[in-house]
């Protein structure tokens, strides 16, 4: 079966709204159906699907999903926001900046962009609107800043990339720290520019921040201490060598339970069953997509697609700069129409050899891939963050996207920096 026809059918299935996991499974078996002499049959693909799930690093994904849900229900995102609002609130754009930093910290807990938007947005967007900020601006800030959830460690897409490439997940987590901070700084800079241009209701903001300052720093810090300590414990365990990322993910679940049940007391034991059900519903589609992606990638490997694409690009483009730009444009387009997990699992075996062929470190390429796909979270038509944010505020998706365009532009500027300046990704390794 021609490779071109296989990809055309893959796109057609997605266009007619067949779920991604099922699409991957169907396209994986098509080569054998069209050509029975093709060595990969249904039995082999089923074994490949189960084999793809037999991975210790993969266990970190459901644990981080569960941990993020517990912390969202347990009021931890609100505690994180309070401490940053205390410090930033009285400056120009202080409250939007506090939201961005909260997304940064919550991303270091959940590892998921949509989870960050849902947890932080449901709490902060009403606050921003109540303080007089434009509803669409408030929604777009959270939608874009939520993308930090997949860049700042721990990151579920980095775990997936590590599985697909064989790169160290711990190194990938380290590599994501500086890019995450750079993007957060750019978004905060835009927020300051926007608020200086459009003004703020200083009286309302002062009244809100005044409540926090009346408590005093000591009380606000004590209330937020356990929330802020969460990413410190998780990342500290990983980088000190005490635990692997998977073991740290399990620790984060227990920590979230203890803090939410016994310290903040925002959830009760009776709530745990619903939280577990929500976590299972969140992770199960990821699991199925992962299994189907593994089978599909095996088929592509046997059809020598990675070698063909690599030969084509390296044979037609001699400039390293042009090759990197072509890869980035391709990943940006893919991020607009495909979810992160299948995109990483399918494209890593195809694009990584090209990147290594021009001398790029696999860790740096992992950062580039994840940042590209993070931009996809806030670009139509599939931008998941846009839909999550829209569901929180009833602002139409396209309105959020239009308001977010300057921030997406800053994301692209950061992407170019990470592409052509390796130190952004590799300095901490």
Secondary structure by P-SEA (a helix, b strand, c coil): ccaaaaaaaaaaaaaacccaaaaaaaaaaccccccccccccaaaaaaaaaaaaccccaaaaaaaaaaaaaaaaaaaaaaaaaaaaaacccccaaaaaaaaaaaaaaaaccccaaaaaaaaaaccaaaaaaacccaaaaaaaaaaaacccccccccaaaaaaaaaccccaaaaaaaaaaaaaaaaaaaaaaaaaaaaacccaaaaaaaaaaaaaaacaaaaaaaaccccaaaaaaaaaaaaccccaaaaaaaaaaaaaaaaccccccccccaaaaaaaaaaaacaaaaaaaaaaaaaaaaaaaaaaaaaaaaaaaaccccaaaaaaaaaaaaaaaaacccaaaaaaacccccaaaaaaacccaaaaaaaaaaaaaaaacccccaaaaaaaaaaccccaaaaaaaaaaaaaaaaaaaaaaacccccccccc
